[in-house]
Amino acid sequence: MKRVLFIFVGMLLLLFLSSCGDQDIPIQEDIAEKRQDSLDIITKRLMDSLKNKDQMDFFSFNDILLGDGVPLSVDLAIRWRTTDPALVLSQFSSIYEYKSKVLALRGQELMNEAFNEFESVDSVFSSQRQRFIGRLKEIIFDRLPEDGIVIKEVICEKIKFPETYTDAMKKAGLQRQEMERINQETILAVARSAADKKKAEAEAKVAIAKAQAEGRLAKIKAETEKSKRASQLAAAETQRQVAFKKSQTEADHLKLLAQADLEKQGNLKKLEIEHEKSKIAVEVERKKKMDMADFEVQMELAKVFQNNPVYASYLVNKEMASKVKIAVLPSGSDPNVFGTLLNQTIPVADTKKD
């Protein structure tokens, strides 16, 4: 806005200086030259400002009728630039004149033409809104520029529908939303019912599968228990057989030990018997030898008694005297009878020694 005001003031100053130049007022030559220089500077700055900077203007086109007679209003922002300021100023006295006569008035005319192309406010409100906005931009880009001016951007800020229409549309929208909500609830209820049915069917299937699984599990448990019992019976039978074998082995071992002990006792008995036999044989042999020795002694004594009757009589008397404790002396006239007897007993001693 400041830029437009600056341009407008510059243009007024330029017009003022031009009008002053047309009057017949005596002016000194140097003042005229300075005024011309100032005018050139202002004009140059104005041209540079118009050429190098974009202009942004806002317009409200109100109560324009559509094809069905419903009025609409639209707010547009138009960004434009002068590509040749001198050419623009040659057509219009000022930039403001271009804005007020071309942008505003011709824009209103173009809006009337574009609005009339759409026959229904409902289409603009809903399905054809973007097409409507695109058509407004298109007609401005094509037919609003002038020589030395280019339209760079058109922004549709707002579309204003009649209040009665918007109220009706709000009510319709609310009704539509309510219907959609009811439809959604119906759909959800149907879906929920179907889901509940599927859930019930699934739960029934799960229950059936669970019952079948429990039946199979019970059967497996029964078979397992049966197998376990069979294993226990087999183990018990194995233990019984092992115990029987063990007892049988122990019995056989004890039998073998008894048999061995019996054989040992028998052998010992045999050894004892053999030993006794040997002892008896030895004793018999010894007794036999002793008997033989006694026999020989008796034979020798008999020989002595035969050869010495006196000594024999002496021994008889001595034996009888021993009964009554009487001393007996040999009778006879041989004083050497004891010496002879002693000498005769020597062979007997030798025989015992043998």
C-alpha positions in Angstrom: 0.0 0.0 0.0 2.9 2.4 0.8 4.4 1.6 -2.6 1.2 2.4 -4.4 0.9 5.7 -2.4 4.5 6.6 -3.3 3.8 5.9 -7.0 0.6 7.9 -6.8 2.3 10.9 -5.2 5.1 10.7 -7.8 2.6 10.7 -10.6 0.8 13.8 -9.1 4.1 15.6 -8.8 4.9 14.7 -12.4 1.6 16.0 -13.6 2.0 19.2 -11.5 5.4 19.9 -12.9 4.1 19.2 -16.4 1.2 21.6 -15.9 3.5 24.2 -14.5 5.7 23.9 -17.6 2.7 24.8 -19.9 2.0 28.2 -18.2 3.6 31.3 -19.4 5.5 32.2 -16.2 8.9 33.8 -16.5 11.4 31.3 -15.1 15.0 31.5 -15.1 16.8 29.0 -17.3 18.8 27.4 -14.5 15.6 26.8 -12.4 14.0 25.1 -15.4 17.0 22.8 -15.9 16.9 21.9 -12.2 13.2 21.2 -12.3 13.7 19.0 -15.4 16.4 17.1 -13.7 14.3 16.5 -10.6 11.4 15.4 -12.9 13.7 13.0 -14.7 15.0 11.6 -11.4 11.4 11.1 -10.0 10.3 9.5 -13.2 13.3 7.2 -13.3 12.7 6.1 -9.7 9.0 5.6 -10.3 9.8 3.4 -13.4 12.4 1.4 -11.5 9.9 0.9 -8.6 7.2 -0.3 -11.0 9.5 -2.5 -13.0 11.4 -4.3 -10.2 8.7 -5.0 -7.6 5.5 -7.1 -7.6 2.2 -5.5 -6.8 -0.4 -7.3 -4.6 -4.0 -6.2 -4.6 -7.1 -7.6 -2.9 -10.6 -7.6 -4.5 -14.0 -8.7 -3.3 -16.5 -9.6 -6.0 -19.9 -9.8 -4.3 -23.3 -11.2 -5.2 -22.4 -12.6 -8.6 -25.1 -14.9 -9.9 -24.5 -18.5 -10.9 -26.4 -20.2 -13.7 -29.2 -21.2 -11.3 -29.6 -17.6 -10.0 -27.9 -18.2 -6.6 -25.6 -15.3 -5.7 -22.0 -16.0 -4.6 -19.2 -13.8 -3.4 -15.5 -14.4 -3.8 -12.3 -12.7 -2.4 -9.3 -12.8 -4.7 -5.7 -11.7 -4.2 -3.9 -10.7 -7.5 -0.1 -10.5 -7.7 1.1 -8.6 -10.8 4.1 -6.7 -12.1 4.8 -4.1 -14.8 7.4 -5.3 -17.4 7.4 -1.9 -19.2 6.3 1.0 -16.9 6.6 3.6 -19.7 4.2 1.6 -21.9 1.8 1.3 -19.0 1.9 5.1 -18.3 1.4 5.7 -21.9 -2.0 3.8 -21.6 -3.1 5.0 -18.2 -2.5 8.2 -16.4 -1.5 6.3 -13.3 -1.2 2.9 -11.8 -4.2 3.6 -9.6 -6.2 4.1 -12.8 -5.1 0.6 -14.0 -6.1 -0.9 -10.7 -9.5 0.8 -10.5 -10.6 0.6 -14.1 -9.0 -2.6 -15.3 -8.4 -4.9 -12.3 -11.6 -4.0 -10.5 -14.1 -3.3 -13.2 -12.8 -5.8 -15.8 -12.3 -8.3 -13.0 -16.0 -7.9 -12.1 -17.0 -8.5 -15.7 -14.8 -11.6 -16.0 -16.3 -13.0 -12.7 -19.8 -12.5 -14.1 -18.9 -14.5 -17.2 -17.1 -17.3 -15.2 -19.9 -17.6 -12.6 -22.5 -17.9 -15.3 -20.7 -21.0 -16.7 -21.7 -23.0 -13.5 -25.4 -23.9 -13.4 -25.7 -25.2 -9.9 -24.6 -23.8 -6.5 -24.6 -27.4 -5.3 -21.9 -28.3 -7.8 -19.8 -25.3 -6.8 -20.3 -26.1 -3.1 -19.2 -29.8 -3.4 -18.0 -31.6 -6.5 -16.9 -28.8 -8.8 -15.4 -26.3 -6.3 -11.8 -26.9 -7.5 -12.9 -26.6 -11.1 -14.7 -23.4 -10.3 -11.6 -21.9 -8.6 -9.5 -23.0 -11.5 -11.8 -21.4 -14.0 -11.6 -18.0 -12.1 -7.8 -18.1 -12.2 -7.8 -19.2 -15.8 -10.0 -16.3 -17.0 -8.0 -13.7 -15.0 -4.6 -15.0 -16.4 -5.9 -15.0 -20.0 -7.9 -11.7 -20.2 -6.9 -9.4 -17.4 -3.3 -8.4 -18.3 -2.5 -5.4 -20.5 0.5 -4.5 -22.6 3.5 -4.0 -20.2 1.7 -5.8 -17.3 1.9 -9.5 -16.4 -0.3 -11.4 -13.9 1.9 -13.6 -11.8 -0.5 -15.2 -9.3 -4.2 -15.4 -8.4 -5.2 -16.6 -5.0 -8.8 -17.5 -4.2 -9.0 -16.5 -0.5 -12.6 -17.2 0.2 -15.9 -18.2 -1.5 -19.0 -16.9 0.3 -22.2 -18.7 -0.2 -25.6 -17.3 0.8 -26.3 -17.7 4.5 -29.6 -19.4 3.9 -27.9 -21.9 1.7 -25.1 -22.6 4.1 -27.6 -23.0 6.9 -29.6 -25.4 4.8 -26.4 -27.2 3.9 -25.4 -27.4 7.5 -28.7 -28.9 8.4 -28.5 -31.3 5.5 -24.9 -32.0 6.5 -26.0 -32.7 10.0 -28.8 -34.9 8.7 -26.4 -36.6 6.4 -24.0 -37.1 9.2 -26.8 -38.5 11.4 -27.8 -40.8 8.6 -24.2 -41.8 8.1 -23.9 -42.3 11.9 -27.1 -44.5 11.9 -25.8 -46.4 8.8 -22.5 -46.8 10.5 -24.1 -48.0 13.6 -26.3 -50.4 11.6 -23.2 -51.6 9.7 -21.3 -51.9 13.0 -24.3 -53.7 14.5 -24.5 -56.1 11.6 -20.8 -56.5 11.6 -20.8 -57.0 15.3 -23.6 -59.6 15.0 -21.7 -61.4 12.2 -18.6 -61.2 14.4 -20.5 -62.5 17.4 -21.8 -65.3 15.2 -18.3 -66.1 13.9 -17.0 -65.8 17.4 -19.7 -68.2 18.7 -18.9 -70.6 15.8 -15.2 -70.3 16.5 -15.8 -70.8 20.2 -17.9 -73.8 19.4 -15.2 -75.2 17.1 -12.6 -74.4 19.8 -14.8 -76.2 22.4 -15.2 -79.2 20.1 -11.5 -79.2 19.3 -10.8 -78.9 23.1 -13.2 -81.7 23.9 -11.6 -83.8 21.2 -8.2 -82.9 22.4 -9.2 -83.7 26.0 -10.6 -87.0 24.8 -7.4 -87.8 23.0 -5.4 -86.6 26.0 -7.5 -88.9 28.3 -6.9 -91.8 25.9 -3.2 -91.0 25.8 -3.1 -90.8 29.6 -4.9 -94.1 29.8 -2.5 -95.7 27.4 0.4 -94.1 29.2 -1.0 -95.4 32.5 -1.5 -98.8 31.0 2.0 -98.7 29.6 3.3 -97.5 32.9 1.5 -100.3 34.7 2.9 -102.8 32.2 6.3 -101.4 32.7 5.9 -101.6 36.5 4.7 -105.2 36.2 7.5 -106.0 33.9 9.9 -104.4 36.3 8.4 -106.3 39.2 8.6 -109.5 37.2 12.2 -108.7 36.3 13.0 -108.0 40.0 11.2 -111.3 41.0 13.1 -113.2 38.4 16.3 -111.5 39.5 15.6 -112.2 43.1 14.7 -115.8 42.2 17.9 -116.2 40.2 19.8 -114.5 43.0 18.2 -116.8 45.6 18.8 -119.8 43.3 22.3 -118.7 42.7 22.8 -118.2 46.5 21.2 -121.7 47.1 23.5 -123.2 44.5 26.4 -121.4 46.0 25.4 -122.6 49.5 24.8 -126.0 48.1 28.2 -125.9 46.5 29.7 -124.6 49.7 27.9 -127.4 51.7 29.0 -129.9 49.2 32.5 -128.6 49.3 32.4 -128.5 53.1 30.9 -132.0 53.1 33.7 -133.1 50.7 36.2 -131.3 52.9 34.7 -133.0 56.0 34.7 -136.3 54.2 38.3 -135.7 53.2 39.2 -134.7 56.7 37.4 -137.7 58.0 39.2 -139.8 55.5 42.4 -138.2 56.6 41.5 -138.8 60.2 40.5 -142.4 59.4 43.7 -142.8 57.4 45.6 -141.2 60.3 43.9 -143.4 62.8 44.5 -146.3 60.6 48.2 -145.2 60.4 48.2 -144.7 64.2 46.5 -148.1 64.7 48.9 -149.7 62.3 51.8 -148.0 64.0 50.4 -148.9 67.4 49.8 -152.4 66.3 53.2 -152.6 64.9 54.6 -151.1 68.0 52.6 -153.4 70.2 53.6 -156.3 68.0 57.1 -155.3 68.4 56.6 -154.8 72.2 54.8 -158.2 72.3 57.7 -159.7 70.4 60.1 -158.0 72.8 58.1 -159.2 75.8 57.9 -162.6 74.3 61.6 -162.6 73.8 62.1 -161.4 77.4 59.8 -164.1 78.6 61.6 -166.6 76.6 64.9 -165.4 78.0 63.4 -165.5 81.5 62.1 -168.9 80.8 65.6 -169.9 79.7 67.0 -168.3 82.8 64.4 -169.9 85.1 65.1 -173.2 83.3 68.8 -172.8 83.8 68.5 -171.4 87.3 65.7 -173.0 89.3 66.9 -171.3 92.5 66.4 -167.8 91.0 63.0 -168.8 89.7 62.0 -170.0 93.2 63.4 -166.7 94.6 61.2 -164.6 92.3 58.1 -166.6 93.2 58.8 -166.3 96.8 59.5 -162.6 96.4 56.2 -162.0 94.7 54.4 -163.9 97.4 56.4 -162.0 100.1 55.4 -158.7 98.5 51.9 -159.5 99.4 52.8 -160.0 103.0 55.9 -157.8 103.3 58.4 -160.6 104.0 62.0 -160.5 102.9 63.1 -163.5 101.0 66.6 -164.6 100.3 67.5 -167.2 97.8 68.2 -170.6 99.2 71.0 -172.9 98.2 74.7 -173.0 98.7 75.7 -170.9 95.6 76.8 -167.5 96.8 77.2 -166.0 93.3 73.6 -166.6 92.3 72.8 -162.9 92.0 75.9 -162.2 90.0 75.1 -164.9 87.6 71.5 -163.6 87.3 72.8 -160.2 86.6 75.0 -161.4 84.0 72.2 -163.3 82.4 69.9 -160.3 82.2 72.2 -158.4 79.9 71.0 -160.2 76.7 67.5 -159.4 77.6 68.5 -155.7 77.8 70.1 -156.0 74.4 67.0 -157.6 73.0 64.8 -154.7 74.2 67.3 -152.3 72.7 66.9 -153.9 69.4 
